[in-house]
Amino acid sequence: MTAAGGVGRKPAADGADRPFRTFARRYAQSASAMIGLVVFVAILLLAFGSSWIAPQNPYDLRQVDLLDNLLEPGSTSFSGMTYWLGTDRQGRDMLSAILYGLRISLIVGGLSGILALIVGTVVGLVAAYVGGRTDAAIMRVVDLQLSIPAILVALILLVVLGTGVEKIIFALVVVQWAYFARTVRGVALAENSREYMDAARVLRLGHARILFGHLLPNCMPTLIVIATVQVASSISLEATLSFLGLGLPPTQPSLGLLIANGFAFMMSGKYWISVFPGIALLVTIVSINMIGDRLRDILNPRLQR
């Protein structure tokens, strides 16, 4: 009996792991997607381990020497420290500044993307499920939101609210939730007419249970794909706002602010102050997009062979 019971349980466990193994195997079939995943994981480790990895804390005045300002990449200071990526006009090590800036950019992009996902998903599900005038009213608000350039809305909000991490996250949520709402609403409308939804209504299940227990799980593949794209968009938009001086304050610098700090020195040959943070921003966004493209190929049935 025991042996039989043990043999009976093992296939169930294997069956539970099989979808994940199949997904992982299909994801690994793309070399570019694997490169993007490895690069992004490395970026996460470097960014959130910057307190231990970075040669110095570039925003601790006790560790920064103004005499080391504008040193070229590979230069060595009088104290014996080698600046592999050079220094900026404040004498901060650019390698350390990039690692700390990556952490801020990822936090802002990730949090704003998650919050916009939550708001947009709830709005889109409600619009598709309720329908009628409620759906029409919500979609008119979404259309109005999408008709205005996102950068313009964010600029207006930050001019009114000021700079700060929480304020730029709020601005990014405001300009992004409509993308999620429209996408979720379109998928939910197709699912709302299926048999399992009719059965749930016949059984008189609660509205919340139908929305989040039946309708939402069938929208998740599309949500996962659009979430990765919007996180990359959030990082890019935050960098643009910080470059314009309306994003994060100098005490909480992101990659966009680092690029802006060196822009004035580009014509004088001090390229490294802007170029290296720009490369870090580019690699981060490209790696996320590589992951998102592969997820789209796997999770979208129309793209499956």
Secondary structure, 3 states (H helix, E strand, C coil): CHHHHHHHHHHHHHHHHHHHHHHHHHHHCCHHHHHHHHHHHHHHHHHHCHHHHCCCCCCCHHHCCHHHCCCCCCEECCCCCEECCCECCCCCEHHHHHHHHHHHHHHHHHHHHHHHHHHHHHHHHHHHHHCHHHHHHHHHHHHHHHHCCHHHHHHHHHHHHCCCHHHHHHHHHHHHHHHHHHHHHHHHHHHHCCHHHHHHHHCCCCHHHHHHHHHCHHHHHHHHHHHHHHHHHHHHHHHHHHHCCCCCCCCCCCHHHHHHHHHCCHHHCCCHHHHHHHHHHHHHHHHHHHHHHHHHHHHCHHHCC
